[in-house]
Amino acid sequence: MVEFYDGATECLLIDNLKSGVLKPDIWDLKINRAYTEFAEPYGTFIDTRRVATAKIERSIPQARE
């Protein structure tokens, strides 16, 4: 894909799956080695998304009303 488009994006957004993030910590994040080996040659920054804290189950009764 990178060869086809002649480059990569500046920022790679990944979620907190075990295959991508080994230790999900805000200050000491451990990302899978395969992601870092992919991103380094292209100068791509790997950013993670936080886990959602909203409770969907609580909004269902309000939607029924």
PDB file of N, CA, C and O in Angstrom, chain B, residues numbered from 101:
ATOM      1  N   MET B 101       0.824  -1.173   0.000  1.00  0.00           N
ATOM      2  CA  MET B 101       0.000   0.000   0.000  1.00  0.00           C
ATOM      3  C   MET B 101       0.881   1.254   0.000  1.00  0.00           C
ATOM      4  O   MET B 101       0.610   2.214  -0.721  1.00  0.00           O
ATOM      5  N   VAL B 102       1.923   1.232   0.806  1.00  0.00           N
ATOM      6  CA  VAL B 102       2.796   2.399   0.903  1.00  0.00           C
ATOM      7  C   VAL B 102       3.512   2.648  -0.420  1.00  0.00           C
ATOM      8  O   VAL B 102       3.678   3.799  -0.823  1.00  0.00           O
ATOM      9  N   GLU B 103       3.927   1.610  -1.083  1.00  0.00           N
ATOM     10  CA  GLU B 103       4.583   1.765  -2.380  1.00  0.00           C
ATOM     11  C   GLU B 103       3.598   2.261  -3.438  1.00  0.00           C
ATOM     12  O   GLU B 103       3.969   3.057  -4.300  1.00  0.00           O
ATOM     13  N   PHE B 104       2.362   1.804  -3.382  1.00  0.00           N
ATOM     14  CA  PHE B 104       1.365   2.222  -4.369  1.00  0.00           C
ATOM     15  C   PHE B 104       1.063   3.709  -4.251  1.00  0.00           C
ATOM     16  O   PHE B 104       0.974   4.408  -5.261  1.00  0.00           O
ATOM     17  N   TYR B 105       0.907   4.193  -3.031  1.00  0.00           N
ATOM     18  CA  TYR B 105       0.578   5.599  -2.806  1.00  0.00           C
ATOM     19  C   TYR B 105       1.813   6.487  -2.661  1.00  0.00           C
ATOM     20  O   TYR B 105       1.675   7.686  -2.416  1.00  0.00           O
ATOM     21  N   ASP B 106       2.986   5.942  -2.802  1.00  0.00           N
ATOM     22  CA  ASP B 106       4.246   6.686  -2.695  1.00  0.00           C
ATOM     23  C   ASP B 106       4.417   7.390  -1.355  1.00  0.00           C
ATOM     24  O   ASP B 106       4.858   8.538  -1.309  1.00  0.00           O
ATOM     25  N   GLY B 107       4.075   6.713  -0.274  1.00  0.00           N
ATOM     26  CA  GLY B 107       4.282   7.274   1.050  1.00  0.00           C
ATOM     27  C   GLY B 107       3.235   6.816   2.041  1.00  0.00           C
ATOM     28  O   GLY B 107       2.326   6.055   1.708  1.00  0.00           O
ATOM     29  N   ALA B 108       3.379   7.288   3.247  1.00  0.00           N
ATOM     30  CA  ALA B 108       2.449   6.937   4.319  1.00  0.00           C
ATOM     31  C   ALA B 108       1.914   8.220   4.949  1.00  0.00           C
ATOM     32  O   ALA B 108       2.419   9.311   4.682  1.00  0.00           O
ATOM     33  N   THR B 109       0.904   8.081   5.775  1.00  0.00           N
ATOM     34  CA  THR B 109       0.333   9.237   6.455  1.00  0.00           C
ATOM     35  C   THR B 109       1.265   9.707   7.566  1.00  0.00           C
ATOM     36  O   THR B 109       2.149   8.968   7.999  1.00  0.00           O
ATOM     37  N   GLU B 110       1.064  10.925   8.020  1.00  0.00           N
ATOM     38  CA  GLU B 110       1.904  11.463   9.094  1.00  0.00           C
ATOM     39  C   GLU B 110       1.551  10.861  10.445  1.00  0.00           C
ATOM     40  O   GLU B 110       2.405  10.760  11.325  1.00  0.00           O
ATOM     41  N   CYS B 111       0.291  10.462  10.611  1.00  0.00           N
ATOM     42  CA  CYS B 111      -0.161   9.938  11.899  1.00  0.00           C
ATOM     43  C   CYS B 111      -0.976   8.663  11.664  1.00  0.00           C
ATOM     44  O   CYS B 111      -1.866   8.633  10.814  1.00  0.00           O
ATOM     45  N   LEU B 112      -0.667   7.637  12.409  1.00  0.00           N
ATOM     46  CA  LEU B 112      -1.382   6.367  12.327  1.00  0.00           C
ATOM     47  C   LEU B 112      -2.183   6.205  13.606  1.00  0.00           C
ATOM     48  O   LEU B 112      -1.602   6.079  14.684  1.00  0.00           O
ATOM     49  N   LEU B 113      -3.512   6.207  13.507  1.00  0.00           N
ATOM     50  CA  LEU B 113      -4.377   6.086  14.674  1.00  0.00           C
ATOM     51  C   LEU B 113      -4.786   4.628  14.842  1.00  0.00           C
ATOM     52  O   LEU B 113      -5.387   4.030  13.950  1.00  0.00           O
ATOM     53  N   ILE B 114      -4.452   4.071  15.994  1.00  0.00           N
ATOM     54  CA  ILE B 114      -4.833   2.690  16.285  1.00  0.00           C
ATOM     55  C   ILE B 114      -5.643   2.673  17.566  1.00  0.00           C
ATOM     56  O   ILE B 114      -5.536   3.572  18.400  1.00  0.00           O
ATOM     57  N   ASP B 115      -6.458   1.633  17.711  1.00  0.00           N
ATOM     58  CA  ASP B 115      -7.217   1.503  18.946  1.00  0.00           C
ATOM     59  C   ASP B 115      -6.430   0.635  19.927  1.00  0.00           C
ATOM     60  O   ASP B 115      -5.307   0.230  19.626  1.00  0.00           O
ATOM     61  N   ASN B 116      -6.989   0.353  21.062  1.00  0.00           N
ATOM     62  CA  ASN B 116      -6.275  -0.350  22.118  1.00  0.00           C
ATOM     63  C   ASN B 116      -6.442  -1.865  22.039  1.00  0.00           C
ATOM     64  O   ASN B 116      -6.627  -2.514  23.069  1.00  0.00           O
ATOM     65  N   LEU B 117      -6.381  -2.434  20.859  1.00  0.00           N
ATOM     66  CA  LEU B 117      -6.407  -3.884  20.740  1.00  0.00           C
ATOM     67  C   LEU B 117      -5.093  -4.468  21.222  1.00  0.00           C
ATOM     68  O   LEU B 117      -4.058  -3.804  21.171  1.00  0.00           O
ATOM     69  N   LYS B 118      -5.129  -5.714  21.693  1.00  0.00           N
ATOM     70  CA  LYS B 118      -3.908  -6.360  22.158  1.00  0.00           C
ATOM     71  C   LYS B 118      -2.888  -6.526  21.044  1.00  0.00           C
ATOM     72  O   LYS B 118      -1.686  -6.541  21.307  1.00  0.00           O
ATOM     73  N   SER B 119      -3.346  -6.649  19.806  1.00  0.00           N
ATOM     74  CA  SER B 119      -2.400  -6.810  18.707  1.00  0.00           C
ATOM     75  C   SER B 119      -1.631  -5.528  18.418  1.00  0.00           C
ATOM     76  O   SER B 119      -0.548  -5.587  17.836  1.00  0.00           O
ATOM     77  N   GLY B 120      -2.156  -4.381  18.805  1.00  0.00           N
ATOM     78  CA  GLY B 120      -1.485  -3.116  18.548  1.00  0.00           C
ATOM     79  C   GLY B 120      -0.819  -2.503  19.757  1.00  0.00           C
ATOM     80  O   GLY B 120       0.280  -1.959  19.656  1.00  0.00           O
ATOM     81  N   VAL B 121      -1.479  -2.585  20.905  1.00  0.00           N
ATOM     82  CA  VAL B 121      -0.970  -1.956  22.121  1.00  0.00           C
ATOM     83  C   VAL B 121      -0.736  -3.036  23.170  1.00  0.00           C
ATOM     84  O   VAL B 121      -1.669  -3.733  23.567  1.00  0.00           O
ATOM     85  N   LEU B 122       0.499  -3.172  23.613  1.00  0.00           N
ATOM     86  CA  LEU B 122       0.831  -4.186  24.607  1.00  0.00           C
ATOM     87  C   LEU B 122       0.515  -3.737  26.023  1.00  0.00           C
ATOM     88  O   LEU B 122       0.062  -4.535  26.844  1.00  0.00           O
ATOM     89  N   LYS B 123       0.755  -2.450  26.317  1.00  0.00           N
ATOM     90  CA  LYS B 123       0.484  -1.893  27.644  1.00  0.00           C
ATOM     91  C   LYS B 123      -0.215  -0.548  27.482  1.00  0.00           C
ATOM     92  O   LYS B 123       0.443   0.453  27.201  1.00  0.00           O
ATOM     93  N   PRO B 124      -1.540  -0.504  27.653  1.00  0.00           N
ATOM     94  CA  PRO B 124      -2.267   0.756  27.454  1.00  0.00           C
ATOM     95  C   PRO B 124      -2.160   1.670  28.670  1.00  0.00           C
ATOM     96  O   PRO B 124      -2.991   1.606  29.576  1.00  0.00           O
ATOM     97  N   ASP B 125      -1.156   2.503  28.685  1.00  0.00           N
ATOM     98  CA  ASP B 125      -0.949   3.454  29.766  1.00  0.00           C
ATOM     99  C   ASP B 125      -0.750   4.835  29.145  1.00  0.00           C
ATOM    100  O   ASP B 125      -0.106   4.956  28.104  1.00  0.00           O
ATOM    101  N   ILE B 126      -1.283   5.849  29.760  1.00  0.00           N
ATOM    102  CA  ILE B 126      -1.187   7.190  29.197  1.00  0.00           C
ATOM    103  C   ILE B 126       0.257   7.673  29.165  1.00  0.00           C
ATOM    104  O   ILE B 126       0.682   8.284  28.185  1.00  0.00           O
ATOM    105  N   TRP B 127       1.017   7.407  30.223  1.00  0.00           N
ATOM    106  CA  TRP B 127       2.372   7.945  30.329  1.00  0.00           C
ATOM    107  C   TRP B 127       3.444   6.985  29.830  1.00  0.00           C
ATOM    108  O   TRP B 127       4.478   7.430  29.331  1.00  0.00           O
ATOM    109  N   ASP B 128       3.222   5.683  29.951  1.00  0.00           N
ATOM    110  CA  ASP B 128       4.227   4.704  29.540  1.00  0.00           C
ATOM    111  C   ASP B 128       3.574   3.680  28.618  1.00  0.00           C
ATOM    112  O   ASP B 128       3.299   2.550  29.022  1.00  0.00           O
ATOM    113  N   LEU B 129       3.334   4.081  27.399  1.00  0.00           N
ATOM    114  CA  LEU B 129       2.621   3.259  26.424  1.00  0.00           C
ATOM    115  C   LEU B 129       3.589   2.292  25.746  1.00  0.00           C
ATOM    116  O   LEU B 129       4.673   2.689  25.317  1.00  0.00           O
ATOM    117  N   LYS B 130       3.197   1.036  25.651  1.00  0.00           N
ATOM    118  CA  LYS B 130       4.015   0.038  24.954  1.00  0.00           C
ATOM    119  C   LYS B 130       3.249  -0.419  23.706  1.00  0.00           C
ATOM    120  O   LYS B 130       2.207  -1.067  23.807  1.00  0.00           O
ATOM    121  N   ILE B 131       3.783  -0.072  22.532  1.00  0.00           N
ATOM    122  CA  ILE B 131       3.155  -0.417  21.257  1.00  0.00           C
ATOM    123  C   ILE B 131       3.845  -1.643  20.685  1.00  0.00           C
ATOM    124  O   ILE B 131       5.043  -1.840  20.887  1.00  0.00           O
ATOM    125  N   ASN B 132       3.099  -2.454  19.980  1.00  0.00           N
ATOM    126  CA  ASN B 132       3.629  -3.663  19.369  1.00  0.00           C
ATOM    127  C   ASN B 132       4.807  -3.318  18.460  1.00  0.00           C
ATOM    128  O   ASN B 132       4.794  -2.297  17.772  1.00  0.00           O
ATOM    129  N   ARG B 133       5.813  -4.171  18.464  1.00  0.00           N
ATOM    130  CA  ARG B 133       7.041  -3.919  17.702  1.00  0.00           C
ATOM    131  C   ARG B 133       6.784  -3.847  16.201  1.00  0.00           C
ATOM    132  O   ARG B 133       7.456  -3.092  15.499  1.00  0.00           O
ATOM    133  N   ALA B 134       5.826  -4.620  15.700  1.00  0.00           N
ATOM    134  CA  ALA B 134       5.536  -4.601  14.261  1.00  0.00           C
ATOM    135  C   ALA B 134       5.039  -3.224  13.811  1.00  0.00           C
ATOM    136  O   ALA B 134       5.385  -2.770  12.721  1.00  0.00           O
ATOM    137  N   TYR B 135       4.234  -2.561  14.638  1.00  0.00           N
ATOM    138  CA  TYR B 135       3.763  -1.218  14.296  1.00  0.00           C
ATOM    139  C   TYR B 135       4.907  -0.219  14.281  1.00  0.00           C
ATOM    140  O   TYR B 135       4.985   0.626  13.389  1.00  0.00           O
ATOM    141  N   THR B 136       5.791  -0.310  15.260  1.00  0.00           N
ATOM    142  CA  THR B 136       6.898   0.643  15.307  1.00  0.00           C
ATOM    143  C   THR B 136       7.889   0.404  14.166  1.00  0.00           C
ATOM    144  O   THR B 136       8.441   1.359  13.620  1.00  0.00           O
ATOM    145  N   GLU B 137       8.117  -0.855  13.803  1.00  0.00           N
ATOM    146  CA  GLU B 137       9.015  -1.139  12.682  1.00  0.00           C
ATOM    147  C   GLU B 137       8.429  -0.655  11.359  1.00  0.00           C
ATOM    148  O   GLU B 137       9.174  -0.277  10.455  1.00  0.00           O
ATOM    149  N   PHE B 138       7.114  -0.664  11.238  1.00  0.00           N
ATOM    150  CA  PHE B 138       6.470  -0.149  10.039  1.00  0.00           C
ATOM    151  C   PHE B 138       6.543   1.372   9.973  1.00  0.00           C
ATOM    152  O   PHE B 138       6.756   1.938   8.901  1.00  0.00           O
ATOM    153  N   ALA B 139       6.368   2.030  11.109  1.00  0.00           N
ATOM    154  CA  ALA B 139       6.236   3.484  11.121  1.00  0.00           C
ATOM    155  C   ALA B 139       7.568   4.225  11.052  1.00  0.00           C
ATOM    156  O   ALA B 139       7.628   5.323  10.500  1.00  0.00           O
ATOM    157  N   GLU B 140       8.622   3.655  11.594  1.00  0.00           N
ATOM    158  CA  GLU B 140       9.899   4.365  11.669  1.00  0.00           C
ATOM    159  C   GLU B 140      10.468   4.788  10.315  1.00  0.00           C
ATOM    160  O   GLU B 140      10.856   5.949  10.185  1.00  0.00           O
ATOM    161  N   PRO B 141      10.545   3.931   9.307  1.00  0.00           N
ATOM    162  CA  PRO B 141      11.151   4.366   8.043  1.00  0.00           C
ATOM    163  C   PRO B 141      10.386   5.474   7.332  1.00  0.00           C
ATOM    164  O   PRO B 141      10.971   6.228   6.555  1.00  0.00           O
ATOM    165  N   TYR B 142       9.094   5.581   7.587  1.00  0.00           N
ATOM    166  CA  TYR B 142       8.265   6.568   6.903  1.00  0.00           C
ATOM    167  C   TYR B 142       8.031   7.821   7.734  1.00  0.00           C
ATOM    168  O   TYR B 142       7.388   8.758   7.261  1.00  0.00           O
ATOM    169  N   GLY B 143       8.535   7.857   8.954  1.00  0.00           N
ATOM    170  CA  GLY B 143       8.344   9.023   9.810  1.00  0.00           C
ATOM    171  C   GLY B 143       6.912   9.184  10.270  1.00  0.00           C
ATOM    172  O   GLY B 143       6.451  10.308  10.465  1.00  0.00           O
ATOM    173  N   THR B 144       6.200   8.088  10.449  1.00  0.00           N
ATOM    174  CA  THR B 144       4.799   8.118  10.850  1.00  0.00           C
ATOM    175  C   THR B 144       4.696   8.072  12.371  1.00  0.00           C
ATOM    176  O   THR B 144       5.359   7.264  13.022  1.00  0.00           O
ATOM    177  N   PHE B 145       3.861   8.944  12.931  1.00  0.00           N
ATOM    178  CA  PHE B 145       3.611   8.983  14.369  1.00  0.00           C
ATOM    179  C   PHE B 145       2.459   8.042  14.691  1.00  0.00           C
ATOM    180  O   PHE B 145       1.416   8.103  14.040  1.00  0.00           O
ATOM    181  N   ILE B 146       2.627   7.180  15.678  1.00  0.00           N
ATOM    182  CA  ILE B 146       1.570   6.248  16.084  1.00  0.00           C
ATOM    183  C   ILE B 146       0.856   6.839  17.286  1.00  0.00           C
ATOM    184  O   ILE B 146       1.468   7.102  18.321  1.00  0.00           O
ATOM    185  N   ASP B 147      -0.434   7.043  17.138  1.00  0.00           N
ATOM    186  CA  ASP B 147      -1.262   7.599  18.200  1.00  0.00           C
ATOM    187  C   ASP B 147      -2.353   6.599  18.522  1.00  0.00           C
ATOM    188  O   ASP B 147      -2.857   5.912  17.633  1.00  0.00           O
ATOM    189  N   THR B 148      -2.722   6.514  19.798  1.00  0.00           N
ATOM    190  CA  THR B 148      -3.774   5.585  20.211  1.00  0.00           C
ATOM    191  C   THR B 148      -4.999   6.362  20.665  1.00  0.00           C
ATOM    192  O   THR B 148      -4.899   7.514  21.086  1.00  0.00           O
ATOM    193  N   ARG B 149      -6.107   5.745  20.579  1.00  0.00           N
ATOM    194  CA  ARG B 149      -7.363   6.314  21.036  1.00  0.00           C
ATOM    195  C   ARG B 149      -7.666   5.789  22.426  1.00  0.00           C
ATOM    196  O   ARG B 149      -7.389   4.629  22.729  1.00  0.00           O
ATOM    197  N   ARG B 150      -8.222   6.618  23.252  1.00  0.00           N
ATOM    198  CA  ARG B 150      -8.602   6.182  24.592  1.00  0.00           C
ATOM    199  C   ARG B 150      -9.852   5.314  24.544  1.00  0.00           C
ATOM    200  O   ARG B 150     -10.662   5.400  23.621  1.00  0.00           O
ATOM    201  N   VAL B 151      -9.980   4.488  25.552  1.00  0.00           N
ATOM    202  CA  VAL B 151     -11.161   3.649  25.669  1.00  0.00           C
ATOM    203  C   VAL B 151     -12.339   4.531  26.065  1.00  0.00           C
ATOM    204  O   VAL B 151     -12.219   5.391  26.937  1.00  0.00           O
ATOM    205  N   ALA B 152     -13.478   4.308  25.415  1.00  0.00           N
ATOM    206  CA  ALA B 152     -14.668   5.102  25.714  1.00  0.00           C
ATOM    207  C   ALA B 152     -15.159   4.796  27.120  1.00  0.00           C
ATOM    208  O   ALA B 152     -15.135   3.644  27.553  1.00  0.00           O
ATOM    209  N   THR B 153     -15.601   5.817  27.827  1.00  0.00           N
ATOM    210  CA  THR B 153     -16.077   5.629  29.195  1.00  0.00           C
ATOM    211  C   THR B 153     -17.589   5.763  29.308  1.00  0.00           C
ATOM    212  O   THR B 153     -18.137   5.573  30.393  1.00  0.00           O
ATOM    213  N   ALA B 154     -18.262   6.077  28.242  1.00  0.00           N
ATOM    214  CA  ALA B 154     -19.714   6.256  28.292  1.00  0.00           C
ATOM    215  C   ALA B 154     -20.406   4.906  28.427  1.00  0.00           C
ATOM    216  O   ALA B 154     -19.988   3.911  27.834  1.00  0.00           O
ATOM    217  N   LYS B 155     -21.450   4.894  29.205  1.00  0.00           N
ATOM    218  CA  LYS B 155     -22.242   3.681  29.387  1.00  0.00           C
ATOM    219  C   LYS B 155     -23.430   3.735  28.446  1.00  0.00           C
ATOM    220  O   LYS B 155     -24.342   4.539  28.639  1.00  0.00           O
ATOM    221  N   ILE B 156     -23.424   2.898  27.446  1.00  0.00           N
ATOM    222  CA  ILE B 156     -24.506   2.883  26.468  1.00  0.00           C
ATOM    223  C   ILE B 156     -25.774   2.308  27.070  1.00  0.00           C
ATOM    224  O   ILE B 156     -26.879   2.716  26.713  1.00  0.00           O
ATOM    225  N   GLU B 157     -25.616   1.353  27.990  1.00  0.00           N
ATOM    226  CA  GLU B 157     -26.780   0.708  28.587  1.00  0.00           C
ATOM    227  C   GLU B 157     -27.649   1.695  29.354  1.00  0.00           C
ATOM    228  O   GLU B 157     -28.864   1.514  29.442  1.00  0.00           O
ATOM    229  N   ARG B 158     -27.046   2.721  29.900  1.00  0.00           N
ATOM    230  CA  ARG B 158     -27.818   3.693  30.668  1.00  0.00           C
ATOM    231  C   ARG B 158     -28.676   4.599  29.801  1.00  0.00           C
ATOM    232  O   ARG B 158     -29.682   5.129  30.273  1.00  0.00           O
ATOM    233  N   SER B 159     -28.303   4.784  28.564  1.00  0.00           N
ATOM    234  CA  SER B 159     -29.069   5.677  27.696  1.00  0.00           C
ATOM    235  C   SER B 159     -30.218   4.966  27.000  1.00  0.00           C
ATOM    236  O   SER B 159     -31.063   5.631  26.402  1.00  0.00           O
ATOM    237  N   ILE B 160     -30.282   3.653  27.054  1.00  0.00           N
ATOM    238  CA  ILE B 160     -31.362   2.923  26.397  1.00  0.00           C
ATOM    239  C   ILE B 160     -32.715   3.228  27.023  1.00  0.00           C
ATOM    240  O   ILE B 160     -33.664   3.458  26.274  1.00  0.00           O
ATOM    241  N   PRO B 161     -32.872   3.245  28.360  1.00  0.00           N
ATOM    242  CA  PRO B 161     -34.193   3.613  28.910  1.00  0.00           C
ATOM    243  C   PRO B 161     -34.621   5.020  28.514  1.00  0.00           C
ATOM    244  O   PRO B 161     -35.812   5.260  28.313  1.00  0.00           O
ATOM    245  N   GLN B 162     -33.693   5.945  28.397  1.00  0.00           N
ATOM    246  CA  GLN B 162     -34.054   7.298  27.991  1.00  0.00           C
ATOM    247  C   GLN B 162     -34.526   7.319  26.555  1.00  0.00           C
ATOM    248  O   GLN B 162     -35.420   8.096  26.219  1.00  0.00           O
ATOM    249  N   ALA B 163     -33.958   6.496  25.703  1.00  0.00           N
ATOM    250  CA  ALA B 163     -34.388   6.426  24.321  1.00  0.00           C
ATOM    251  C   ALA B 163     -35.776   5.800  24.195  1.00  0.00           C
ATOM    252  O   ALA B 163     -36.542   6.152  23.298  1.00  0.00           O
ATOM    253  N   ARG B 164     -36.091   4.886  25.083  1.00  0.00           N
ATOM    254  CA  ARG B 164     -37.419   4.243  25.043  1.00  0.00           C
ATOM    255  C   ARG B 164     -38.520   5.205  25.451  1.00  0.00           C
ATOM    256  O   ARG B 164     -39.649   5.105  24.971  1.00  0.00           O
ATOM    257  N   GLU B 165     -38.191   6.140  26.342  1.00  0.00           N
ATOM    258  CA  GLU B 165     -39.192   7.104  26.785  1.00  0.00           C
ATOM    259  C   GLU B 165     -39.506   8.066  25.679  1.00  0.00           C
ATOM    260  O   GLU B 165     -40.332   8.961  25.856  1.00  0.00           O
TER     261      GLU B 165
END
